[in-house]
Amino acid sequence: MHYQKMYYLLFNAITDALHDIEAMNFGSARSALQQAQIKAESIYIDSADEKQGGD
């Protein structure tokens, strides 16, 4: 499992979103969090597929 990769991805997206919120760029913050969620989920699914032998 690629937990470190997912952690860095989510941590950076949260940091960016917090900066956007401080600047009142709420749409940008939401978009950053949604994209990070999609990417992290993809990494998780791909890792699970690798672990199961790519079934």
Contacts in CASP RR format, 6 or more apart in sequence:
PFRMAT RR
TARGET T0000
AUTHOR 0000-0000-0000
METHOD contacts of the structure
MODEL  1
MHYQKMYYLLFNAITDALHDIEAMNFGSARSALQQAQIKAESIYIDSADE
KQGGD
1 44 0 8 1.000
1 47 0 8 1.000
1 48 0 8 1.000
1 51 0 8 1.000
2 43 0 8 1.000
2 44 0 8 1.000
2 47 0 8 1.000
5 43 0 8 1.000
6 40 0 8 1.000
6 43 0 8 1.000
6 44 0 8 1.000
9 36 0 8 1.000
9 39 0 8 1.000
9 40 0 8 1.000
9 43 0 8 1.000
10 36 0 8 1.000
10 40 0 8 1.000
12 36 0 8 1.000
13 32 0 8 1.000
13 33 0 8 1.000
13 35 0 8 1.000
13 36 0 8 1.000
14 33 0 8 1.000
14 36 0 8 1.000
16 29 0 8 1.000
16 32 0 8 1.000
17 28 0 8 1.000
17 29 0 8 1.000
17 30 0 8 1.000
17 32 0 8 1.000
17 33 0 8 1.000
18 29 0 8 1.000
20 26 0 8 1.000
20 27 0 8 1.000
20 28 0 8 1.000
20 29 0 8 1.000
20 32 0 8 1.000
21 29 0 8 1.000
49 55 0 8 1.000
END
